[in-house]
Amino acid sequence: MITNCVILAEPQGSGIAPVAFELATLARGVSEQVTAVVFDVDAQAAAEALAVYGVTSVVSLGATSSHLPGVPVADAMREVVDSVGANAVFVAQSYTGRDVLARLSVLLDAPVLTNAVNVREDDGGLVVENLVFGGEKVVSSKISAPIQLIAIRPKSVAAEAAASATQPSVTEQNISADAQANRAVIVSSHVEERQGPKLDEAEVVVSGGRGLGNADNYHYIEELANLLHGATGASRAIVDAGWVPYAYQVGQTGKTVKPNLYLAVGISGATQHMVGMKGAKNIIAINKDKDAPILQIADLGVVADAQKLLPRLIEAIRQKTGA
Ligand SMILES: Cc1cc2nc3c(=O)[nH]c(=O)nc-3n(C[C@H](O)[C@H](O)[C@H](O)COP(=O)(O)OP(=O)(O)OC[C@H]3O[C@@H](n4cnc5c(N)ncnc54)[C@H](O)[C@@H]3O)c2cc1C
């Protein structure tokens, strides 16, 4: 085991982004101590949430509010790493996580591994796993440097509560004047409008692909997701075609999802798509080609013309649920 692992618990809404619990689960499996760095949240509430996942201490950086977190958070995390004697830092493979990790790498002169899907212990050190060739192969890497910086893809591991909750200490850490001065100011921001649950957190995901025929038919995916209280997703083919925004993309270069139910409509099942959804508990695929690769991993495969089936399926669910 390593002695201390620092994790970055990014804010989301008024709390902690769920990926922090995945980072904590991984960290406590390889490290005696787990220190979580939080910002822009109520530190006590964050500590209570993180305690369930075995975090042993929490360092609060206060508010970064209208600034990009990269500069100040990386600067403060460098001090946290020094003060707790950390051997590793785990962040989410998110915009903020990557921004912080790159800056931390320069500040600590430490190597970075990104896009990791697992971290395990081997002979007292850490082994980091990455997927290559569209998830077909796993590459295991070992870093020999004293401090290892690792970005982990959300939803790669399940967040699991520790056998017993911890009682993390909560300390405040000020952001240095230099880092304050070098912060980038956010002059405007755009919040993507989306109804229903977030794609990477939804229990039900309904995704559409090129088999929908045209962009207008994507409304069937939206109606179905709405009826099933799920989120809408997409293959890269229809993102590239401009039918839906990139935020909808599931797969290697999009989001990883692990819902209870993944419904793939008119999606062939390229390895780059499947790597982002094959962890779903139940997979239903609708495809007119009985040899489509997605049907090989589907729990239920429906060989049908989606453009004819979807309106009838939607109508049938409406009648059954009275929605
Ligand atoms: C580096 C790299 C990264 C990539 N990352 C991603 C990624 O993150 N996510 C991703 O999705 N892809 C990704 N891709 C692209 C991927 O390889 C595929 O091209 C893409 O997933 C195909 O999308 P699709 O299944 O919608 O389209 P197609 O492969 O064209 O499949 C369409 C499917 O619809 C079926 N169909 C057609 N008509 C109907 C109908 N009327 N009813 C029912 N079924 C019908 C067809 O039988 C076919 O199976 C990546 C590729 C590369 C090279």
The ligand as an SDF file (V2000), in Angstrom:
LIG
                    3D

 53 58  0  0  0  0  0  0  0  0999 V2000
  -10.7600    7.1020  -32.6730 C   0  0  0  0  0  0  0  0  0  0  0  0
  -12.2270    6.8360  -32.8120 C   0  0  0  0  0  0  0  0  0  0  0  0
  -13.0490    7.1400  -31.7270 C   0  0  0  0  0  0  0  0  0  0  0  0
  -14.4140    6.9050  -31.8260 C   0  0  0  0  0  0  0  0  0  0  0  0
  -15.2090    7.1890  -30.7430 N   0  0  0  0  0  0  0  0  0  0  0  0
  -16.5250    6.8870  -30.7960 C   0  0  0  0  0  0  0  0  0  0  0  0
  -17.3700    7.1090  -29.6780 C   0  0  0  0  0  0  0  0  0  0  0  0
  -16.9670    7.6300  -28.6320 O   0  0  0  0  0  0  0  0  0  0  0  0
  -18.6680    6.7510  -29.7880 N   0  0  0  0  0  0  0  0  0  0  0  0
  -19.1990    6.2030  -30.9300 C   0  0  0  0  0  0  0  0  0  0  0  0
  -20.4070    5.9110  -30.9520 O   0  0  0  0  0  0  0  0  0  0  0  0
  -18.4140    5.9920  -31.9990 N   0  0  0  0  0  0  0  0  0  0  0  0
  -17.1100    6.3430  -31.9770 C   0  0  0  0  0  0  0  0  0  0  0  0
  -16.3480    6.1590  -33.0840 N   0  0  0  0  0  0  0  0  0  0  0  0
  -17.0180    5.8240  -34.3600 C   0  0  0  0  0  0  0  0  0  0  0  0
  -17.3610    4.3500  -34.4790 C   0  0  0  0  0  0  0  0  0  0  0  0
  -16.2530    3.6630  -35.0210 O   0  0  0  0  0  0  0  0  0  0  0  0
  -18.5790    4.1610  -35.4230 C   0  0  0  0  0  0  0  0  0  0  0  0
  -18.2980    4.7720  -36.6740 O   0  0  0  0  0  0  0  0  0  0  0  0
  -19.8800    4.7440  -34.8870 C   0  0  0  0  0  0  0  0  0  0  0  0
  -20.0940    4.3230  -33.5600 O   0  0  0  0  0  0  0  0  0  0  0  0
  -21.0280    4.2730  -35.7860 C   0  0  0  0  0  0  0  0  0  0  0  0
  -22.2120    4.8810  -35.3840 O   0  0  0  0  0  0  0  0  0  0  0  0
  -23.5910    4.1800  -35.7010 P   0  0  0  0  0  0  0  0  0  0  0  0
  -23.6360    2.8480  -35.0720 O   0  0  0  0  0  0  0  0  0  0  0  0
  -24.6800    5.1600  -35.3840 O   0  0  0  0  0  0  0  0  0  0  0  0
  -23.5840    4.0890  -37.2960 O   0  0  0  0  0  0  0  0  0  0  0  0
  -23.3730    2.8390  -38.2550 P   0  0  0  0  0  0  0  0  0  0  0  0
  -22.1370    2.1020  -37.9330 O   0  0  0  0  0  0  0  0  0  0  0  0
  -23.5600    3.3580  -39.6170 O   0  0  0  0  0  0  0  0  0  0  0  0
  -24.5720    1.8660  -37.8740 O   0  0  0  0  0  0  0  0  0  0  0  0
  -25.9090    2.1240  -38.1390 C   0  0  0  0  0  0  0  0  0  0  0  0
  -26.6920    0.9020  -37.6960 C   0  0  0  0  0  0  0  0  0  0  0  0
  -28.0610    1.1710  -37.8600 O   0  0  0  0  0  0  0  0  0  0  0  0
  -28.6850    0.0000  -38.4000 C   0  0  0  0  0  0  0  0  0  0  0  0
  -29.8650    0.4640  -39.1210 N   0  0  0  0  0  0  0  0  0  0  0  0
  -29.9240    1.1120  -40.3110 C   0  0  0  0  0  0  0  0  0  0  0  0
  -31.1980    1.4050  -40.6020 N   0  0  0  0  0  0  0  0  0  0  0  0
  -31.9490    0.9600  -39.5740 C   0  0  0  0  0  0  0  0  0  0  0  0
  -33.3420    0.9860  -39.2760 C   0  0  0  0  0  0  0  0  0  0  0  0
  -34.2290    1.5530  -40.1100 N   0  0  0  0  0  0  0  0  0  0  0  0
  -33.7530    0.4100  -38.1220 N   0  0  0  0  0  0  0  0  0  0  0  0
  -32.8810   -0.1810  -37.2810 C   0  0  0  0  0  0  0  0  0  0  0  0
  -31.5560   -0.2290  -37.4980 N   0  0  0  0  0  0  0  0  0  0  0  0
  -31.1070    0.3380  -38.6310 C   0  0  0  0  0  0  0  0  0  0  0  0
  -27.6420   -0.6260  -39.2880 C   0  0  0  0  0  0  0  0  0  0  0  0
  -27.9240   -2.0110  -39.4610 O   0  0  0  0  0  0  0  0  0  0  0  0
  -26.3640   -0.3540  -38.4970 C   0  0  0  0  0  0  0  0  0  0  0  0
  -26.1150   -1.4330  -37.6170 O   0  0  0  0  0  0  0  0  0  0  0  0
  -14.9720    6.3860  -33.0170 C   0  0  0  0  0  0  0  0  0  0  0  0
  -14.1350    6.0820  -34.0880 C   0  0  0  0  0  0  0  0  0  0  0  0
  -12.7810    6.3130  -33.9860 C   0  0  0  0  0  0  0  0  0  0  0  0
  -11.9040    5.9690  -35.1480 C   0  0  0  0  0  0  0  0  0  0  0  0
  1  2  1  0
  2  3  1  0
  2 52  2  0
  3  4  2  0
  4  5  1  0
  4 50  1  0
  5  6  2  0
  6  7  1  0
  6 13  1  0
  7  8  2  0
  7  9  1  0
  9 10  1  0
 10 11  2  0
 10 12  1  0
 12 13  2  0
 13 14  1  0
 14 15  1  0
 14 50  1  0
 15 16  1  0
 16 17  1  0
 16 18  1  0
 18 19  1  0
 18 20  1  0
 20 21  1  0
 20 22  1  0
 22 23  1  0
 23 24  1  0
 24 25  2  0
 24 26  1  0
 24 27  1  0
 27 28  1  0
 28 29  2  0
 28 30  1  0
 28 31  1  0
 31 32  1  0
 32 33  1  0
 33 34  1  0
 33 48  1  0
 34 35  1  0
 35 36  1  0
 35 46  1  0
 36 37  1  0
 36 45  1  0
 37 38  2  0
 38 39  1  0
 39 40  1  0
 39 45  2  0
 40 41  1  0
 40 42  2  0
 42 43  1  0
 43 44  2  0
 44 45  1  0
 46 47  1  0
 46 48  1  0
 48 49  1  0
 50 51  2  0
 51 52  1  0
 52 53  1  0
M  END
$$$$
